[in-house]
Amino acid sequence: MAAIRTIAELERIYGALGEVAVPSTTKVVDHVTPHYRRLIEASPFLALATAGPGGLDCSPRGDVPGFVRVADPRTLLLPDRRGNNRIDSLRNVIEDPRVGLMFLIPGLGHALRVNGLATIDGDPDLCASFAVEGKAPRTVMVIAVREVYFQCARALIRSGLWRAGSQVDPKTLPTPGQILAELSAGSIGGEAYDAAWAERARRTMW
């Protein structure tokens, strides 16, 4: 092991690779451009990163493409759809408004990243405007955009994420029911949990 402790050490290693390429900085803007808006509106999935006194959180968010609304070039609106009710991300935002979002679009090689400051809005009319099947989110995250840029495709190419041949057979991995059963000494989870999941998800999707 050779832990790197200082920025100077880090820059000596990566500085040998040359200067930062011009496109790597040109792509970064402080607002949602028309092209970046098209990417946001085409995305059905993002990872939301937050930080707070209790630690860090990176949470998946997904819905039909366009579920994140571009209110204006400097504001995004993210509805908080039904989840596990832990509200880790929301708790963090109350304490520390900094957020990072990474949007993925199936089949597209590059990702889109947004950094900004968030607030949690519980206005009934705003929440109602995001209703699906008559069910509105309890809150909407209002994100003041500070940085927007695309991430190069190398990671997605290396991972083969969108290749059909990369898909894993779920039967080869532990199920949520099996994990819960092991962690709870069999008091919850198990085959019954897995068997009921599809119907439970259908009834509680929004």
N, C-alpha and C positions, 0 to 999 in steps of 0.2 A: 504494500500500500504506500502511496505517496500523495498524501492529502495536500491540496493546494489551499493556502490560507489567505493569500492577498490578491488584490486586483492586479498588481504588478506582475506576479507570477503567472496569472491567468493570461494576461496580455502578451507576455513573452511567448507563451505556447501558441496562442491563436494569431498573434501578430505575424508569425512566420508564414502564415497562409496568405498574407497580403492585405491590402486595404479592403474595407467594406465596399462591396460592389455598389455602384451608383443606383441601380434599380432597387436595392434593398432599403434605401432611404427615400427615394423618390416616391415609392408606393405608399408611404405613410402620410396620412392627412388627418386633420382634426374635425372632419365632418363626413357625412355619408354622401358620396358623389353619386351621380346617376348610375354608373356602372356598379358601384358597391351596393347600391339599393337593389339592383336586380339580383345580385347574389343573395342578399338577406331574404328577399321575398321568394326566392327559389328554394330556400333551405327548410327542411322539416326537422332538423336536429341541431342542438348546440350543447356545449358543455359550459356551465356557469361556474366561475371561480370566485370565491369570496374569502375574506379573512376577518377574524374577530378575536376577542379575548380568549375564547375557548379553543382556538386553533384555526386551521384551514379547512375549506370545503370545496369540492369540485363535484357539481351535481348535473346530471343529464336533464335536458329539457327538450321535449319533442311534441309535434303536432303536425297538422297539415301544412304544406308550404305556405309561407306568409303569416305564420302564427305570431311572429314578431312584427309589430307594426312600426313603420317608419313615420313618426308623427311629423317630423321635419328633419332637415339635414343634420341637426345636432341633438335629436331626441329619439330614442327607441322606447317602445312600450312592450313589455314582456308579461303576459298573463300568467299567474301562478295556478296552473292546472292541478287537479287533485293528485296527491301523492301519499306519502307515508305519514304526513302530519307532524314530522319532526321539526320542520321549518328551520333547519340549520342555516340555510343560505339567507333567509329573511332575518333571522336573529343577527347574523353577522353584519348585514347591511345596516341594521339599526345602529350597531356599534362602530362600524367602519364602512363608509359608503363606496370604497373602491371595489370595482368588479372587472372581471375579464371574461369575455365571451369568445368561444371558438365555434363558428358555424361550419357544418359539413353538408355537402350536397351529394347524394348518391351518384356515382359515376364521374364526378368532377375531381380532377387531380389535386387542385389546391383548395385550401381552407381559407376562411375569412375570419380575421380577428378584430375584436372591438374592445377597447379599454375605456372606462369612464367612471362616473360617480352616480350611484343609484339612490333612489328613495322609494319607499313602499307607499302606495296610494290605495286607499280603501273606498274611494268615491263610488257610490252605488251606480251612478250613470256610466262612469268609465268602465267599471267591471261588467255592467250589463252589455256594453258594446262588444264585449268579447265572448258573449254567451254562445255555447254550442249545445244543440239539442235541448235548449231551454235552461241550461245550467251555466251560470256565470262563475268566473273565478272569484275567490274571496278577496284577492288583492291583485294589483298590477304593479310591476316594477317599472319605474320611470328612470331611464338611463340617460344621463347627460353625457354625450359622446365626447371623448378627449382624443382618442386615436382610432383610426381604422386602417387596416392594411391586409393584403392577402399574404398567406403563408405559402412558400414554394412547395412543389409537389413531391419532393424527395421522400418524405416520411410515408405518404400514402402509397407511393410507388413501391418503396421497400416492403411495406407491410402487405401489399396485395389486397388491401381492404375491400376493394370493389370487385375483385376477381371471384367468379362463381366457385372456382376450385379452392379458394381460400376458406370457404365456409366450413365450420366445424360441425360434426354430427353431435347434436345435443346429448345423445345417449352415452357419449364417451366422457361426459363431465358431470360433476355432482349437481343435483337439482337444488333449488331453494329449500324444498321440503327436507331433503337429506341434510343440508347444512344446518337448518334450524333444529332438526332432531338431534344431531350430534352435539350442538352447542347447548341444548336445553336438557340433555340426558333423556330425550324422548318425550318430554312433557308437551312440546308443540312441534308442528311440522309433520314430516313423514309423508307417506303416500297420499293420505287424505288431503293434505295441504296442496300438494301438486295437482291432484285430480280436480280440486275445486277452483284452481287458479283461473282457468280460462273463462269460466262463467262469472267469477267474481270481478275480473278485469272488465268483462263486457258490461256489467251492470254499473261499474264505478269509474268508467274511463274519464268522465268529466265531472 
